[in-house]
């Protein structure tokens, strides 16, 4: 997975099930995510440059992924543990960030 080829990609995370996901900044089309308090979005299914995203709340060692819309328009959050993470620096190099390091 090459994060630099995907729009607004800031890095990669691996969850506790050893699945890798790209992390992206929210954009103007993510109005619902912003409304429910999401900080980022992750690509959950990718085929080439086409991706399906879920909004999420990215924390130090966990990520909360919106898996459904609750009654009243809120989000149903699922908690995933972050096993490993890599984020792009200003210079474009991939840098591993320890789970206990703040973002």
N, C-alpha and C positions, 0 to 999 in steps of 0.2 A: 504494500500500500504506500503510495507516494503522496504525502499530505500537500506538498507544494502545488500539485496539479489541481487540487480541489478548491473551490471558491471559499474564502474566509476561513481556511483551515489554520488552526493555531498549534495543533499537535495531535498526538496519538495517546490513547490510554488502553490498558489491558485490564479487563475485569477479573474477578476471582475465578471465573470459569475459563480463563485463558483465551477469551475472545478479544480481538483488537478492534477498536473503534476510533474514527477520526473525530476530533473536537473542532467545532466551528463557532465563530462569533454569530450572534443574532443579527439579522438585518431587518429592513423595514417590513418585509413580508411576515415576520414572526410576531405580529401584534398580540396574538393569544398567549404566546410564550412569555412575552414581557408582562402581560396582564396577570399571569399566575405566578410571577416571580422567578422565571427561568433566567439563568445567566448565560447559557450557551445552548448549542444543539449538537447532537451526535448523529453521524450517518449510521443507520442500523442495517441498511441493505444497499449495496452498490453494484451496479452493472456498468462498467466503463466509467463515463463521467456522469451518469445518471445515479442519483442517490435519493433514498428516502430518509427523512430526518425525524428525530424526536427531540423535543426541547428538554432541557435538563438543568439541574442546579449542581454546578461543579464545586466541590469542597476539597479539603486537603487530602483526605484518605477515602472518601466516598463520593459517589455521584447519585443524585436522585433523578430518575428518568420518568417523565410523564408517559404513562402507558395507556391512559384513557381520560376522557372528560367526565368529571363528576356531575351530579345533579347540581344545578345552580351555576354551571360554567367553570368551576374550578378544575384542578388537575388531580388525578389519582397518581401518586408518586410511588415508584418502586426503588428501593435502595440497593445499590451495587457497591461492593468493595473495590477499590482501585488497587490492583496488584503491581502495576508498573505504569510509568508515564514518561513521555518525551514531548518537549515543547520547543517551538522555534524561537530562537533569539533574534534580536534586531539584525545581527549580521547574517542571519539565514542558516546558521549551524544548528543541528539537532542536539539538544542538551537533555540529559536524563535528569529528572527532578525526583528526589526521594519523596516517598509518600508523606513524610512528616514536615516537608518544606512548604511554607505558604506559597500560593500562586500570586 
